[in-house]
């Protein structure tokens, strides 16, 4: 049971105020379009695609109606969406409800976890920063998997923190980690991080190093929870659906991704802080969070389990992205809670930026960590210098690399002086509150700018489509999924080498096509891969007599003014 301590009513009152703000930010204007300028990386037409099976079940009584079945990738997300649809009906607002609620819960759990590590002030700072973080708020408002996945990871982290004093919470830590994985398989890095920390605790105990009894019990129970939840998922879901599970989670999600050669890995490592706006938007938390992570690494054995897991969360999450894909901004959302938690621990915990034990380290021994220091500084610099040549990669990579290299040399050249300053610098309470308020204000201003200029073009387009096509009408194309939440059509998704791909040119039973015509024809297929295999164009080319019936205003690109078209494949042939 989650319970606030009665002895601290001021903390409870302040946290309640923050949660109220968090709820308003997530719940106001629930049908509005996601931000386009400046974007947070949300692809709005993906919402309908990922709730496809839940919508099928709610409207037509069957999970699977065609060859696109994301429930095999995201069964937990699909189940949550179905519960919302079954309870409140199918629609954009209902689709976004589960991510909004889980996002709000993640604010509460991060605050309570940080409070246990560093006190009430740190917990409130964590709550305020996560409640108002503009990209995080916007992703909590989208019917996509990233928000719920991250919320489950925060829940797992909170339970692991609780397990250090009451080991039984470790079972929930493992279970929530698996819920995150089955919400989106990208959460595999976190399950690994949780298992690694628990195994290290057990390894230290076996090696005869002093490990508190509660920590050892917490590690064992957490591993039991992780393994037990995995076995249950294997027996109830994975094995009974092995063919589909393997296809969607390996062939579709892994083998179709970019190259894994050395050159590609170097590119992704260098692009990591450069490509997207996320780290720039929260540069202060990136800087302080990375500094705090370095402090935890330097005092690993004496650091709390919660802090260690935050560092593993960031480190293994970064490694997964570098190995797999840094091209999508959505993947970077996973860093927001751990960076904010580490920032709050430093700001509100009354701690120095670095522990005094680091100052006692001889420079020669500290050189072992030089690659970590260099890359951490590269991320810090890259996140801010990218403003100089916004959305250009090469010049920003070079400048960030030079600055990181020079700073690393300076740190080791003046080791005693620099570490001495960092290990004695404590952020005063008043300064911590001021910094927090400045950051919160900045994010609220961004939210206000979006709210004032918000549009409802995608919502209105979906409703207009329902006025033209009767329920049950088959419509071809990924955009049909995107525009399906406010009507009763039956979308026939077409993906690249998956999801109704093989018969895309000969589906004469599907009369209609939905696709973009501006900013370009088939934009939903080409936006990530403008040259190779624009699948919706294949469908269009197979029906040369097609006719545009009507067009819709939609909002996707930075202009916020795009166009979609409903197309009759056969033109006048069947009139």
N, C-alpha and C positions, 0 to 999 in steps of 0.2 A: 504493500500500500504506500502511495506517495503522500507524504504528510509534511506540512510546514510546521516548524517548531512554534508552539504557542508563545514561547518566551521572546519572540522577535516579531511583534505585530507590525512594526514599521517596515520590515522586509516584505511581509505578506502584502501590506497595503501598496507598497511601491511596485511589487511584482504584478499585482492585480491591475494597476494602472497601465503598466507596460503591456501586459497581455491584452488589455482592452484596445490599446492602440494597434497592436499586432493584428487583432481580429478585424478591426476596421479597415486596415490597409489591405488585408486579404479578402475581405467580404464586400467592400463597396464596389459598385459597378460590375457585378459578376459576369455580365455578358459582353463587356467591352473588349475590343481588340487588344491583343498584346502590343507593347510598344514597338514601333517601327523605326522611329528616329528620336533618340538613339535606341537601337535594339538591345535586347538582352540575350539574343541567340535563340529565341523561341520561334519555332516554325509552326504557325497556327494550324495549318492543314494537317499536321501530324496528329492533332488531338483526335479527330474522327478515326484516323487509321488505327491508333493504338487502343481505342475503346471499341473496336469493331466487333469482337466476339461478345462483349458484355451487351452491346446494343442489339446484336442478333438475338441473344437469349431473351432480352427484355421485350423486344417487339415481335419476334417471330417464333419464339419458343425453342430455338436450337442454337447452340454455341457456334457451330461451324456450318456455313452456307456456301462457302467457296474455298479457294486454295490459299487464302490469306488468313492465318490463324495465329495472331500474336499472343494468344493465351498460352502457347507453348514456350514463349520467351518470358512472359510476365504474368504468371497465373495469379499472384497475389493482387497485383494492380487490376487485373481483369475482374477478380472477385469483388474487390472494393467498388469498382465502377458498376458492376451488376447490382450490388446491394443498393447503391444510390439510385440507379435507374428503377429498380423494382419498388423502392420505397417512395420516390418522389416523381417518377416519370422520366422519360428520355428528353434531354435537352442540354444546351451548353452549360447552363447554371448547375445542373445536377452533375454533369461530368466533371466540373471543377470543384465540387464540394469536398470530395475525399482529400485531394491535395491541399486544399485550404485548411481543413481541420487538422490534418497531420502536420502541416507546416506550423500551425499554432502550437500544437503539442511539442514540437521540437524546440520551440523557444522556451517553453516551460522546463523541459527536461535538461536542456543545456544550462539554464540558469541554476537549477537545483544541483546538477553535477559539479559545476564550477564552484558553487557555494561550499560544497563539502570539501573541496580541495583548498580554496583560498579565501573563504569567508563571504559574508553577505554582500559587501561592496562589490567584490569581483563578480558574484552571481548576478547582481543587478546590471552591471556593465555588460556582461555577456548577453543578458536578456535584451537590453536596449539596442545593442549593436545588431543582434540577429533579428529582432523584431522589425527593424526598420531598414535593414540592408536591401537596397533597391533591387539588385538582380535576384536575390533570394525571395523577396516578396513576389516578384513577377513570376518566378518559376513555381511558387506555391499557388499562384492563381491559374496555372495552366494544367489542363487535363493530360499531363504527360508523366512519365515514370520517374523522372529525376527527383522531383520534390518528395514524393512518398518514399523513394529509396533512401534518400538522405535522412528523412525523419526516422526511419527504422534504425539507421546507423547511429543516430544521436540517442535513440532509445536504448540500443545495445550498450553504447558507451556509458550512459547513465547507470545502467544496471551493473556494469563492470565496476564502476566507482563504488556503488552501494555494496557490491560483493566483498569488498575489502574489509568490511566490518560485519557483514551478514552473508556468509558464503552462498546461501540459497539463491541469491540474486544472480549468481553466475549462470544458472539454468536459463533465466530470461535473457541474459546477455547473449548466450549462444543462440537462443530461439529467434531473437530480434535480428541478429546477424544473418540468419538464414531467410527470414522474411524479407530483409533488404535484398538478398541475392535473388530471391524468386519474384521480387518486384522488378529488378533489372540486374542481369547477370554481371554488369560492370562492378557490382558491389563485392565481387570475389576478392578483391584486394583487401577489403576490410575484414572479411572472415579470416583471411590469412594473417592480417595484423593482429587480430584478437587471439588467434591460435599461437602465433609466434610469442607474444608477450606471456601468455600462460605457460607455454613450454619452457621459456627462459627462466621463469620463476622456479619451475620444477627442476630444471637442470642445475640452477644455482644451489638448490636444496640438496640434490644428489651429490653435487661436488663438495658439499660440506661448508658452503658459505652461509652465513647467517641470514635466514629468511623468516620473517614473522609467521607464526602459525596461521593466522587468519589469511595472509596472502597466499600461503601454500594451499589452504583449503579452497580459497576463491579460484585459484588457477585450476585445480582439479575439477571443481564443480562446473566451471566455465567450459572446460574441454568436454565434460560429459554432456553439457547442454548443446554444445556445438556438434558433437558427434551424434548425439541422440536425435536432434532436429534434422540432421542430414540423413540419417537412416530412415526416419519417418517420411521425409520428402521423397527419398529414393523409392521406398516401398509403395507409397500412395500416389505418387505423381510421375516420377521420372521413368521407372521401369514399365509401368502400364502404357506409357506413351512414348516409348523409347525412339521409335522411328522419327516421329515428328519432333520430339525434343532434340534429338541429335541434329536433325536438319536445321532447325531454326537457331540453335545455340552454337553450332559449329560451322556447318557449311555456309549458312547465310551470314552469320555474325562475325566469323573469324577469317575464313578462307577468302572472302570477298574484300577484305580490308587492304590497306596499302602494304607496300613491300616491307619485309622485315630484315632487309640487308643492312650492312654496317652504315652505308651512306644515308639510308633512310632514317636510321636511328639517330645519327648525328644531326640530321636536319630537324627531326622532331625535338631533340634535346635543346637545340639552339632556338627553335621557334617557340618553345614552351611559354615564355613570358611575353612574347611579342605579338602573337596573332590576334589576341582578343582583348576586349575592354575590361574584363572582370577584375584582373589584378590591379589595373589602373584605378578603377572605381573604388577599390578598398586598399589603396597602397599603404596607408598607415598600418592597417592590420596585417598586411603582408610583411612589412618591415619588422614590426614588433613581434609578430608571430614566428617568423623565421629566427629572429634573435632569441626568443624564448625557447624555440626548438633546439637551438644550439646549446643553450644552458642545460636543457634536459639531457641531451646527449653527453654532455661533459660530466653529468652527475647521475648517470643512468641507474646505478644500483641503489642510490638513495632517493631517487625521484619517486613520486607517487605513481601507482599503477595507471591512474587516469591520465596523468601527463605523458607517461610512456606511450600509452595507446594513441594519444593525440599525435605524437611525433611519428609513430608507425603509420597511422592513418595518412598523414601528409606524405611521408616518404614512399610507402608502397603505392599510394594513389598516384603520385608523380611518376613512379617507375612504370605502372600499368599504362598510363597515358603515353609515355615516351615509347614504350614497346608497341603500343596499339594504334593510337590516333590522337593527335592534338588539334585536328582540323575543325572539330565541332565545339563551340563554346559551351554547349550543354554539359560536356564531360567535366568542365572545370568547376561546376557547382559544388562538387564534393568537398572542395577545399574550404568553403565558407565557414561551416561550423568549427572545425578544428583551429583554423587561424584566429577566429574570433575568440574561442575559448582560451587559447594561449595568450592572446592580447589582453583579455580581461584578467587573467591570473597575474600578469605583470602589473597592469594598471591598478587593480583593486586589491592585490594581495599584499601590498607593502613590501615587495621584494625588490632587490637590485636587479638591473637588467641582466647581469650575469652573476652566478654564485661566486663567493670569495675563493672557493677551491680552485676555480679556473686560474685565478691570479697566481696561485702557487705552482702551477704547471710550468716546467722548464720549456723554453721555446723549442728545443729539439724534439721533445715528446709531442708538443702541440702541433708540430708540422705534419704529423700523421693525418690530422683532420684538414689539411690544406685543400684537398679537392672538394670537400663538403663546404668549406668556407667560401671557396671560389665560386662554386655553383650557386650557393645561397645568395651571394652578393650579385651574381649575374641575374638572378630572378628579380631581386630588389631593384637593380638598376634598369633592367629590361622593361619592367612594368611601368616605369615612369618616363624613360627616354623615348619610348615608342611614340610619345606625343609629338616629338620633333618631326618625324616622318610618318604620320598616322597611316596605318595600313600598308606601309612599305616595310619589307622584312630585312633585306640585306643591310642597309645603313644602320638600322636600329640594333641588329645583331652585333655589328662591328663596334659601334659606340659602347654598347652595354658590356661587351667582352673586354674592351680596353679599360673602362672604368672599374670593372670587377677585378681585373688583373692588377691594376695600379693599387687599388685599395687593399687587396690581399697582401701585396708586397709591403705596403705601409703598415698593415696590422702586425705582420711578423717582424718587420724592422723595428717597430716601436712597441713590441709586445707588452712589456711591463707597464708602460705608461697608459696605453689604450685599454688594456684589460683592467688596470687599476681603476680607471675612470668608470668603466662599465660595471665593475663589481661593487662600486660604492654609490652609484647613482640610483636613487629610489624616487619614483614619481610621487610627489605629494598628493594627498587626497584631493585637494582643491584643483590641482592641475589635471588629475585623472578625470574628475567630473567635467571639467571644462573641455578637455579633449573629446570626451565621449559625446558631449552635447554638440560640439562642432561637427563631429562625424554624423551623428544622428540628423542634425539639421540639414547637412548636405544631401543625405539620402531622402529626407522628406521633401526637399525642394525638387529633386528629380521626380519623385512620385507626384508632386503637385503639378509639375509641368506636363506629365503624362495625363493626369486626371483632367486638367483644363482642356487639353487638346484631344481627349480620347474620342474614338470613333466606334461605331457598331456595324461596320460594313460587312464583316464576315457573318455576323449574326443575321443581319437583314437579308443578305444574299441567300442564306440557308432557308429562311422563311419564304422568300420569294420563289425559291425552287419548289417548295412544298405546295405553293399555290398553282404551279404549272403541271407538276407530275403527280399522279395519284400514288398512294402508299403501295409499296411492293414493286414499283417500277425499277427495272435493272438499269444501272448507269455505270459506264466504264470509266476507269481512271482513278488515280489516287486522290484527285481533288473531289471526286464524288464522295469519298470518305470524309474529307474535310468539311464538306457542306451538307452532311447528312444528319447533324444532331438536332435540327429543328424541323424535321420532316420525316416521312416514312419510306423513302426510297431504299432500294437495296444496292449498295455500292459494290462494284466488282473491281477490287484493287489490282493494280498491275505494278509489280516491282521489277528490278533488274535481276533476272534469272531466278526469281521466286515470285510467289503470290500471283497466280493466274498469268504467268509470263508465257508459257509454252503455246497457249491457244489464243494469244492476244489478237492475232490477225484474222481469226475465223469465228469470232463470237457473234454470229448473226442474230442470236437470240437476245443480244443486248443492243437495243436500238440507239441509245444515247451515249454521248461522251461528255465529260466535264473536264476542262483544262484551262489553263491560263492562255490568254492571248496578249497580255501585257503584264510585265515588261517584255516577254517573248512567248512564243507559242511553246507549250510544254515546259514552262519554267519549273514546275514542281519536279520534273525528272532531270533537268539540266543544271539546277542551281549548285549541286555539289560536283558535277562531272559534266562540264559543258560540251565535251567532244564525244566521249565514249557512250554509245548505247542510250540515246534519249528514247526511252521505251514508249512514251505516249505518242511520240511522232510515228513510231511503227504502227500504232493503232490507227492514227489519222491517215497514214499513207495507204493502208489497206482498204480504205473506203473513200475513193477519190470523188464520189458524188455527194459528199457530205455537205450539209447546210447549217449555218449558225441560226439557231432559233431565237435565242435571246442572250444578252450579256448581263453581267453583274459587276458592280463595284466590289472589290475586295482589298484587304490591306495586308501586305506581306513585306515589300521592300522598303527601303529607307524613305521613299517618297510617301508611302502610305496610301497611294492611289494606283491600284492595279486593276486589271480586268480579267474576269473569267467568262467563259462561254459555254452555253449548253448547245451541243451539236447533235443534229440528227445524222447518223451515219449514212442513211440511204437517200437523203435529200427528198425529192418528190416521188421517188420510186414507189413508196408505200403510202402516199397520201391518198 
